[in-house]
Amino acid sequence: MSAITFDTLKFTKKLKEAGFPEAQAEAVVDAFLGATGEAELATKKDLQIELAPIKADMTLIKWMLGLLLGGVLALMLRAFFPA
């Protein structure tokens, strides 16, 4: 999983500019860091890696189903239209 980069000083300055007292701005930044620090975020690359085996299995299943349906169709045609 990827890590989140976060500029705490810039965030604190923005909060102070918006009218937060310094102590409150620092508390909000600490709370935000605590909440996001525990989060495990998946990137697009992570999902592609995890889903690659499933895609391969789905492709195999599609081919197997196509062959099975072709065989059933051949048997049905042979039963209804004998040579």
JOMOFEN-V611588 format. One record per backbone hydrogen bond with DSSP energy under -0.5 kcal/mol. NH is the residue of the N-H (numbers start at 0). CO is the residue of the C=O. Records with the same first field share a line. If there is no record, write none. Layout:
NH = CO + CO
This chain:
1 = 40
4 = 2
7 = 5
10 = 6
11 = 7
12 = 8
13 = 9
14 = 10
15 = 11
16 = 12
17 = 13
18 = 15
19 = 14
24 = 20
25 = 21
26 = 22
27 = 23
28 = 24
29 = 25
30 = 26
31 = 27
32 = 28
33 = 29
34 = 30
35 = 31
36 = 32
37 = 33
40 = 1 + 38
46 = 42
47 = 43
48 = 44
49 = 45
50 = 46
51 = 47
54 = 50
55 = 51
56 = 52
57 = 53
58 = 54
59 = 55
60 = 56
61 = 57
62 = 58
63 = 59
64 = 60
65 = 61
66 = 62
67 = 63
68 = 64
69 = 65
70 = 66
71 = 67
72 = 68
73 = 69
74 = 70
75 = 71
76 = 72
77 = 73
78 = 74
79 = 75
80 = 76
